[in-house]
Amino acid sequence: MSSRIIQIVIACLAIAVIGVGIFVMTAGDTSQSAERTPVGTAAETPPPWDGGDIARGSEPPAVPRSVPPRTTTQPRTAAPPPEPVIIAPAPVIVAEPVIIEATDERDYATVLVNFATNRVMDADADIPDRFTGLVGDLVYGDALVAIPRDHEAGVLESQNWLMSFIVAPNPESHVLVETLDVRPTAEILAQINAQASTGNGAVLVYVHGYNTSFDKAARRMGQMTYDLGWDGAAFFYSWPSRAQAGLYFTDDTAADQSIRVMKQVLGDLGSLPDSPDIILIAHSMGTRVLSEALQQLVTEGTPVTNRISTLILAAPDIDKQVFVNDIAPRLDAMEQAAITLYASSEDSALKASRAARGFTRMGDSSDGLILVDGIEIVDATGAESDFFGHTYFGDNATIIDDIFDVVHNRLPADERPMLVPRDHPDGTYWAIAVP
């Protein structure tokens, strides 16, 4: 009996201890809840039991929620470094000599001239006929022009027309194109830049006139380069003249179509990295192609116009009033450029142009000269030239000597020994000192 009483007492004590523990835990939860209750906010009353017919405390145990095991993220494998970009160095262009004199083994000199043209090319034709008179895409290249040992300044030694049917031209006797190659534009521009940089720091540019084939333009460029003893880059632009005297108006249209190409060529020359001076010589209808392009570039504020140091307009086939009123003011805006214009009263080609058009050309001084601000006017009347008196700029040794003083020594008209002053109601012009 006594052991039974002891068991009852122990059970009561255990129940009491458990109750005290529950009481303490409940009190702790209540205090934590109170601590989380914001100040001034009454604690929420727990909702009434809503377990249905199941008494509180006798509900089945909660089934634990299945939580997928946490996946350990594998460290990301770093992407392999990109392959290094290897930039090829710009090709080093070694400037070939522009002029190579005749030797004991070779009885003629050679002149390396660069070119641009928008003529259609006939790849199967011989060199003299390689470029046609049709309008095509712009290409660049270079040509090697042979100059005979006994060459005479101002003479474009050519084979007689009749003899051309019997025997081929000879570089020991005639100015001719030995080689002609079209090359990538960047390659030719790099060559021009190198030739100018290792030479006198300038590019001599020639734009031919009406009735001129590509072959004749190349030969003339070679002859002028040699006669001027040019120590820089030599370059010519050949627009698609038909090279036929009877196709004047066809050439006139081709010249108009080539103005935008001339602008592009000038822009390319203006992009040369060593910034060489640009010296421009244009003849006849080519003066219009060049002048129209220049006045547009000046109006647009294109930087290439600041690189032009010299501009020579020989026998310009441009309406006199258009030149004076529209073109000259734009050219005068190129303040750093020395501008020379040659005219003659004996230029029968420009007289024919006047007859065809009905208006006087700027290079025809038959009715007198017009002086223009910023331009030195030179009267070439009396200078020996071709039959038409039109190509004196390249045919007459005295004028070539005057051009030499312009492009090499940058001398103004009053310091050039080949010129004499002449009075004019509007000032002074200059005349060739004809012997």
C-alpha positions in Angstrom: 0.0 0.0 0.0 2.8 2.3 0.9 4.6 1.6 -2.5 1.4 2.4 -4.4 1.2 5.7 -2.6 4.8 6.5 -3.4 4.2 5.8 -7.2 1.2 8.1 -7.1 3.3 10.9 -5.5 6.1 10.5 -8.1 3.6 10.7 -10.9 2.1 13.8 -9.5 5.5 15.4 -9.1 6.4 14.6 -12.7 3.1 16.1 -13.9 3.8 19.2 -11.9 7.3 19.6 -13.4 6.0 19.2 -16.9 3.3 21.7 -16.3 5.8 24.2 -14.9 8.0 23.8 -18.0 5.0 24.3 -20.3 4.1 27.4 -18.3 7.6 28.8 -18.6 7.8 28.2 -22.4 4.4 29.8 -22.9 5.4 32.8 -20.9 8.6 33.2 -23.0 6.6 33.1 -26.3 4.3 35.7 -25.0 7.0 38.0 -24.0 8.8 37.6 -27.4 5.5 38.4 -29.1 5.1 41.4 -27.0 8.5 42.6 -27.8 7.8 42.4 -31.6 4.5 44.3 -31.2 5.0 47.9 -32.2 4.6 50.5 -29.5 1.0 51.7 -29.1 -0.4 48.6 -31.0 -2.5 46.1 -29.1 -1.5 42.5 -29.5 -3.8 40.5 -31.7 -6.0 38.0 -30.0 -5.4 34.5 -31.4 -8.3 33.3 -33.5 -10.6 30.8 -31.9 -9.9 27.1 -32.6 -11.4 25.9 -35.8 -10.4 22.3 -35.9 -14.0 21.1 -36.4 -14.9 18.1 -34.2 -11.3 17.5 -33.2 -10.5 18.7 -29.8 -7.6 21.0 -29.4 -4.5 19.0 -28.6 -5.8 15.8 -30.1 -5.2 16.8 -33.8 -3.0 14.5 -35.8 0.7 15.5 -36.1 1.6 17.8 -39.0 3.2 16.1 -41.9 6.5 17.8 -42.5 6.8 19.5 -45.9 9.1 17.8 -48.3 11.9 20.3 -49.0 14.3 19.2 -51.8 17.8 19.0 -50.7 19.8 22.2 -51.3 21.9 21.8 -54.4 25.4 23.0 -54.0 26.2 25.3 -56.9 29.2 24.2 -58.8 31.7 26.9 -59.3 31.3 28.5 -62.7 34.1 27.6 -65.1 35.7 30.8 -66.4 35.4 31.3 -70.1 38.7 30.9 -71.9 40.3 34.3 -72.7 39.6 35.6 -76.2 42.3 35.0 -78.8 44.5 38.0 -79.0 43.7 40.3 -82.0 46.8 40.6 -84.0 46.8 43.9 -86.0 49.0 43.7 -89.0 51.3 46.7 -89.3 50.6 49.1 -92.1 52.5 48.2 -95.2 55.8 50.1 -95.4 55.9 51.7 -98.8 59.3 52.4 -100.1 59.1 55.4 -102.4 60.5 54.5 -105.8 62.3 57.3 -107.6 59.9 59.4 -109.7 62.6 60.1 -112.3 65.4 57.7 -113.3 67.8 59.2 -115.8 69.1 57.4 -118.9 72.1 55.2 -118.4 74.8 53.6 -120.5 72.6 50.5 -120.8 69.4 52.3 -121.4 69.2 55.3 -123.7 66.1 56.8 -122.2 64.9 58.1 -118.8 61.7 56.9 -117.0 59.2 58.9 -115.0 56.8 57.1 -112.6 53.4 58.9 -112.6 50.3 58.0 -110.5 46.9 58.4 -111.9 43.1 58.3 -111.3 40.5 57.9 -114.0 36.9 57.2 -114.4 37.3 55.9 -118.0 36.1 52.4 -118.9 39.1 50.0 -119.2 39.6 47.5 -122.0 42.0 45.0 -120.4 42.7 43.3 -123.7 43.8 46.4 -125.5 47.4 47.6 -126.0 48.6 50.2 -123.6 47.8 53.3 -125.8 44.2 52.1 -126.0 43.8 50.6 -122.6 41.4 53.2 -121.3 38.5 54.3 -123.6 36.5 57.5 -123.8 33.5 56.0 -122.1 32.5 57.0 -118.5 33.2 54.3 -116.0 34.1 53.8 -112.3 37.0 55.5 -110.6 40.2 53.5 -110.4 43.8 54.3 -109.4 47.1 53.1 -110.8 50.5 54.1 -112.0 52.4 54.3 -115.3 56.0 54.4 -116.3 56.7 56.9 -119.0 59.8 56.8 -121.2 61.7 60.0 -122.0 64.3 59.9 -124.8 67.9 60.8 -123.8 67.9 63.6 -126.4 64.5 64.9 -125.2 64.0 68.7 -125.7 62.1 70.6 -123.0 58.6 71.6 -124.2 58.5 68.9 -126.8 56.2 65.8 -126.6 58.2 63.6 -128.9 55.7 61.4 -130.8 55.8 59.0 -133.6 54.6 60.2 -137.0 51.1 59.1 -137.7 52.1 57.4 -141.0 55.1 55.7 -139.4 52.9 54.2 -136.7 51.5 51.8 -139.4 55.1 50.6 -140.2 57.0 50.4 -136.9 56.2 50.6 -133.2 57.2 53.7 -131.2 60.7 53.6 -129.7 61.4 54.8 -126.1 64.8 56.1 -127.3 63.1 58.4 -129.7 59.5 59.0 -128.4 57.8 59.9 -125.2 55.7 56.8 -124.5 54.0 54.8 -121.8 56.0 51.6 -121.1 53.9 50.1 -118.3 50.4 50.7 -117.1 48.9 49.1 -114.0 45.7 49.6 -112.1 46.3 49.1 -108.3 44.2 49.3 -105.1 43.4 52.9 -104.2 45.1 52.6 -100.7 48.3 51.4 -102.3 48.5 54.2 -104.8 47.7 56.8 -102.1 50.4 55.3 -99.9 52.9 55.5 -102.8 52.0 59.2 -103.4 52.4 60.0 -99.8 55.8 58.3 -99.6 57.0 59.9 -102.8 56.0 63.4 -101.6 57.4 62.8 -98.1 60.8 61.6 -99.3 60.9 64.3 -102.0 60.0 68.0 -101.8 56.8 67.5 -99.7 54.4 68.1 -102.5 52.1 66.4 -105.0 52.0 67.8 -108.6 48.6 67.2 -110.1 47.6 67.6 -113.7 44.1 67.6 -115.2 44.0 67.5 -119.0 41.6 69.2 -121.4 39.3 68.5 -124.4 40.3 66.1 -127.2 42.8 64.2 -125.0 43.2 60.4 -124.7 44.4 58.8 -121.5 47.6 57.8 -123.3 48.3 61.4 -124.3 47.5 62.6 -120.8 50.0 60.1 -119.3 52.7 61.1 -121.8 52.1 64.8 -121.1 52.3 64.2 -117.4 55.6 62.3 -117.8 57.0 65.0 -120.0 56.0 67.9 -117.7 57.3 66.0 -114.6 60.7 65.5 -116.4 60.9 69.1 -117.8 60.2 70.6 -114.4 62.7 68.3 -112.7 60.0 67.4 -110.2 61.2 65.9 -107.0 57.9 64.9 -105.4 54.9 62.8 -106.2 53.5 63.1 -109.8 49.8 62.5 -110.4 47.2 63.1 -113.1 43.4 62.7 -113.3 42.1 61.6 -116.7 38.4 62.3 -117.2 36.7 60.4 -120.2 37.4 62.7 -123.1 36.6 61.0 -126.5 39.9 62.4 -127.9 38.2 63.4 -131.2 38.1 67.0 -132.3 34.6 66.7 -133.6 33.1 65.5 -130.3 33.5 68.8 -128.4 30.0 68.7 -126.8 30.4 65.0 -126.0 33.5 65.9 -124.1 31.7 68.9 -122.5 29.1 66.5 -121.1 31.7 64.0 -119.9 33.5 66.9 -118.2 30.3 67.9 -116.3 29.8 64.3 -115.2 33.3 64.1 -113.9 33.1 67.1 -111.5 31.9 64.9 -108.6 34.7 62.4 -109.4 37.2 65.3 -109.3 35.9 66.2 -105.9 36.5 62.6 -104.7 40.0 62.5 -106.1 40.9 65.8 -104.4 39.4 64.5 -101.1 41.6 61.3 -101.4 44.7 63.4 -102.0 43.7 65.6 -99.0 43.6 62.5 -96.8 47.3 61.6 -97.2 48.7 61.2 -93.7 51.8 63.3 -94.1 49.8 66.3 -95.4 51.9 67.2 -98.5 51.2 70.4 -100.4 48.9 70.0 -103.4 49.9 71.8 -106.6 47.3 71.8 -109.3 47.8 72.4 -113.1 44.7 72.2 -115.3 44.3 72.8 -119.0 41.5 73.8 -121.3 38.2 72.1 -120.5 40.0 70.4 -117.6 40.1 73.8 -115.8 36.3 73.7 -115.7 36.3 70.2 -114.2 38.8 71.3 -111.5 37.4 74.8 -110.9 33.8 73.6 -110.4 35.0 70.9 -108.0 37.1 73.4 -106.1 34.4 76.0 -105.7 32.0 73.3 -104.4 34.7 72.1 -101.9 35.3 75.6 -100.7 31.6 76.2 -100.2 31.3 73.0 -98.3 34.3 73.9 -96.1 36.2 70.7 -97.0 39.7 70.7 -95.4 41.5 69.6 -98.6 41.3 73.2 -99.9 43.6 74.3 -97.1 46.3 72.0 -98.5 46.4 73.5 -102.0 49.4 75.8 -102.3 49.4 76.5 -106.0 46.7 76.5 -108.7 47.6 77.0 -112.4 44.8 77.4 -115.0 46.2 77.2 -118.5 43.9 78.3 -121.5 40.7 77.9 -119.4 37.7 76.9 -121.5 35.3 78.6 -119.1 32.7 81.2 -119.8 34.4 84.5 -118.9 31.5 86.0 -116.9 30.9 82.7 -115.1 34.5 82.6 -114.1 34.7 86.2 -112.9 31.3 86.2 -111.0 31.0 82.7 -109.7 34.2 80.7 -109.7 36.9 83.3 -109.0 35.4 84.5 -105.7 35.4 80.9 -104.4 39.0 80.3 -105.5 40.1 83.6 -103.9 38.8 82.1 -100.6 41.7 79.7 -100.7 43.9 82.4 -99.2 47.0 80.2 -98.9 46.9 79.3 -102.6 48.9 81.2 -105.3 46.8 81.3 -108.4 48.1 81.9 -111.9 46.0 82.0 -115.1 47.5 81.9 -118.6 45.5 83.3 -121.6 46.3 84.1 -125.2 44.8 86.0 -128.1 46.1 83.3 -130.5 44.3 80.3 -129.1 42.2 79.1 -132.1 40.8 76.2 -130.1 39.1 78.7 -127.7 38.0 80.8 -130.6 36.2 77.8 -131.9 34.7 77.2 -128.5 33.4 80.7 -128.5 31.9 80.3 -131.9 30.2 77.1 -130.8 28.9 78.5 -127.6 28.4 82.2 -128.4 30.3 83.4 -125.4 34.0 84.4 -124.8 36.2 82.0 -122.9 38.4 83.1 -120.0 41.5 81.8 -121.7 40.8 83.8 -124.9 42.3 87.3 -124.6 41.2 88.5 -128.1 38.8 91.0 -126.6 41.3 92.0 -123.9 42.0 90.6 -120.5 39.9 90.8 -117.4 41.8 91.2 -114.1 40.5 89.3 -111.2 41.3 89.8 -107.5 43.6 87.2 -106.1 44.7 85.8 -109.5 47.8 86.6 -111.4 46.9 86.9 -115.1 49.6 86.1 -117.6 49.2 86.8 -121.4 50.9 84.0 -123.3 50.3 85.6 -126.7 53.3 85.1 -129.0 54.5 82.0 -127.2 55.2 79.2 -129.7 52.9 76.2 -129.4 51.0 73.6 -131.4 49.1 74.4 -134.6 46.1 75.7 -132.6 48.1 77.8 -130.2 46.3 75.9 -127.4 48.9 73.7 -125.6 51.5 76.3 -124.9 51.6 75.4 -121.2 53.5 72.2 -122.1 54.9 73.0 -125.5 56.7 76.2 -124.8 60.0 76.1 -122.9 59.7 79.7 -121.7 56.3 79.0 -120.1 57.6 75.8 -118.6 60.4 77.8 -117.0 57.8 80.2 -115.6 55.8 77.3 -114.2 59.1 76.0 -112.7 59.4 79.2 -110.7 55.8 78.9 -109.6 55.8 75.2 -108.4 59.4 75.0 -107.1 60.2 78.5 -105.8 56.7 79.7 -105.1 57.6 83.1 -106.7 54.9 85.7 -107.3 54.7 87.2 -110.8 56.7 90.3 -110.0 59.7 88.1 -109.1 59.6 85.7 -112.0 62.2 86.4 -114.7 60.2 85.1 -117.6 57.5 87.7 -117.1 57.2 91.4 -117.9 54.6 93.8 -116.5 51.9 95.3 -118.6 49.6 98.2 -117.6 45.8 97.6 -117.5 43.0 100.1 -116.6 42.3 97.9 -113.6 45.9 97.3 -112.5 48.8 95.2 -113.8 48.9 91.9 -115.7 52.0 90.0 -117.0 53.2 88.9 -120.3 55.6 86.1 -121.4 59.0 87.6 -122.3 59.0 86.3 -125.9 62.5 86.3 -127.3 
